[in-house]
Amino acid sequence: MGTRTCSPEIRRGRLAKADGFLRAAEDVSLLDDSGQLRDAVVTLHVHAGIAAADVICCARLGLHATGDNHAEAVALLKKAGATSHRHLATLLGLKTKAGYSHTPASTADVKTAARAAAQLVDEARAETLAGS
């Protein structure tokens, strides 16, 4: 499994990215009257969730996942004791559809991604507050 040791700077930076991706997803979603940007919104939620998962792992394990193996990232988050590993698995499952397939993300996919990302980002923020 590819992992990287965390520093406080990495943890802060990943949380800032999680917040930024989540905020961008929410903003783009509000502007998307036609539904043409659902894939972009889901992708932004996926990136928010990945960054948040890194923060949670940094806080609890002192390291975070690196690389493209999604199963390993989910397993590491589960090892960190985070019940939200299910949310990361959900987001990573939507990543291929939104980013790499010909099938557009649905309204339900956007709602699912938004809930999963928000849960992960909320947990990352809580970990950061607890560690302050």
N, C-alpha and C positions, 0 to 999 in steps of 0.2 A: 504494500500500500504506500502510495506517495503521500508524504506529510511534510509539513514545514513547521518549525518551531515558531511560536508567536512572541512578539515583543509588544509592549504597550502601544507602540506606534502602529504596528500592523493591526492590532485589535481596534484602535480608534479609526484607522483608515478604512477598514472593512465595514465598520458600523456606519461611517459617513457614506460609503458607497451603497450600503443596504438602504439607508434613508433616502438617498438621491434617486436610486432606481425605483423605489416604491413611490416617491413623490412624482417622478416623471410618468410612471404608469398611470397614476391617478389623474394627472393633468391631461395626458393624451386620451385617456378613456373619456373624459368629460368633453373633449373636442371632437370625438369621433361619432358624429351623428349618423353617418352612413354605414358604420361597421367595417369600413375598409382597413382600419388600423388594429383590428383585434389581435392579429398575429404579433404585431409590435408590442401591444399592451401585455400580452401573455409573456413574451420574451423579457420584457422589463421586469415583470413580476418574478420570473425564473431567476434573473440575475440578483434581484433583491433578496430572494430566499437563499441563494447560494452564499452571498456575502454574509447574511445573517447567521447561517449555519456555521460559517467560519468563525464568527464572533463567539458563538455559543461554545464551539469546540475549544477555541483559544482560552476562554474563561474557565472551562472545566477540566481540560486536558493539557493545556499549554501548547497545543499544536492544532493545525487544521489540515484538511485534505488538499492535495494538489493533483493535477492531472485530469484526465478525461473519464476515469472510471467512476461512473455515477453510483454503482452499487457500493463501492468502497467509501464514498462520501456519506452515503446514507448509513452504512455500518458504523462509521466513526462517530456520527452524530448520535446514533443509538448507544454506542459505547459511552458517550458523554452523559448518558442518563437522560437525554432529552426525549420526552415523549413526542416531540414535534418532528422526529425523524420521518414520520408518516407524511407530514406536510412537504418535506423536502422530496420524498419519493413521488408525491403527487406532482409537484412542479417539474421534476426531471422527466416524468412521464409525458408532460405536455410540451416539453422543450422540442422534441423531434417533430411533433405535429406542427407547432407554430413556426419553427425555424427551418425545417428541412423538407417538409412534405408539400404536396400540391393541394392538400385539403386545408381550407382556412379554419382557424379557430372559431368556435361557436360562442354565442353569448354565454352559454353555460360554462364553457372553458374559461372565459374571462372571469366569471364569478368565482369559479373554483380556484383559479390562480390567485385572484385577489385575496381570498380568505386565507389560503395557505401561506402566501407571502406575508400578509399582515400578522399572522400568528408567529411566524419565525422572527420577523423584525421586532415584534413586541417582546418576545423572549430574549432576543439579543440585547435590547435596550434594558430589560430588567437585570440581565447578567452584568451589564456595564454599570448600572446604578448600584448593584449589590457589591461590586468589586471596587467601587470608588473609595 
